């Protein structure tokens, strides 16, 4: 491909500051931008990026379909929400206009095991219009390919055990409250933990209805099972409160959380497979104490046993770099809603992105 890859940025918040800069620095170009926030609509993307004007004005989400039809971009980067139902409209607009898309939506990483109805619908539309939809981001490497690569150097595997933590203070009050931060143990049990006390049949009914709210690791376990060629026979989720050794202040919640109350939660997902390998992963979101920090740690238990730990990962930057490095894979991909485990291994791009297009 001789000309530059043409990109539309859908969502111009914190993540887009990096994705747009990375796009330009990798030899591609942003030709359009879309947002719902009236405070940024009409502004040049350079103002969002903190650079000189780029000659691209942010358009209202109401005009997204018309913009994509007019511009015919090579790909759309969607950096908005975490649940598939939240990005449904954006993904469908891309699919219906034949626009390749890559999204940071965590559930889209492997939505087949949490919202198969909507996933299959988007997959059908994308195939009809000959475009590729992919979910990617931080998890693509640090919860996915990194673990599958270690598995490739292991003789036998009994269990894969993973843990990743993040400070809810960095993501706003809605996420902090969703994690039960500040609740007493009784309140946490009633509002958070009790939701997962259901039979497998009841959970599957909710999943089939498209109303299931998975933790991030629910989709990661499905991705890993597919990547490793494992057959899932059961999967469950449990939410456990986290606490701190003393009272802890939360600026997001505007309160001091008493010792013994929940600072947040650990969502533990356990996957059993026909091959006997168990995948147990947890995602820990909480208000951090002064001695706590982000950590990503995975252990493959077998012969040999291997543990890899990443302390203080730059999650936002790693997510955005992954998204941009994935662009050629999406454009080269088969039509449909494709999990990244079915694409080529993620690679660092030393050349302009267009030079990797087949």
C-alpha angles and dihedrals in degrees: 000000000000102000126068118273109256115222134190116204113216108196120022102207131114096310094051092061086070101033093052094047091046091050092055093043091051091057099261128108140229108232099171143013133201132195142160096215112102089205092068103030109110094023124118113253088236088071090056092045093047092239139105118298114287099196093246118117122206110245128208116260087239088071096044096110094048091047093053091047091050098045101036092204122195091235144356122221112210115198106167127096140010104230125071091230089056093056095036094108094048093048093046092050089052092046094046092050092047092247120150111231140191121191138191089215103134095214091052088065087084109348095161091091098045107033108012095160095060092036092055091046092054090044090054094049093047091051091048090054097038100242137122128236120194137175115213144143138115092344092057090077109012097046097023129025094027090059095042090050091054089047088057090063094049125095099204131006126204100166142002112209122186139175132183128176137195137177111250088205087076095058107047140256098294092060093042092053091045088058092052094246111174096015124129117243090258093050092047092052092049099042104030117014097042092062091073095050098104139109122265089250092054092048092049091052090054091047091051090050091056093238100106117119107208127196113240092259094056089074094037092058090051090049092050093048091052093045092051094043094246125154113228114220099170141001130188138179131211128184115210124186121241122214138188130228093244142011111302131199122230118196090187094055092034091227145094111249109220119233108270095030121108116276088186137300148276114226107205119196120192121193123189119198136200089240091061096248114131121208113201117176134166134197114204118201117175148130104278126231118222091266097050130091141166114289134177115196131169131178127193108204114206137065104359109011113222132186126190122189129190113191122201098357115194091236099180095049093042090051093050095045089051092051093052095043088051094056096094090048091055094047090047093045130108116265116271141055097311125187111228090239086073092054129079117285111280112262138191109250112227094171133049110293094244090064090068095057113110 
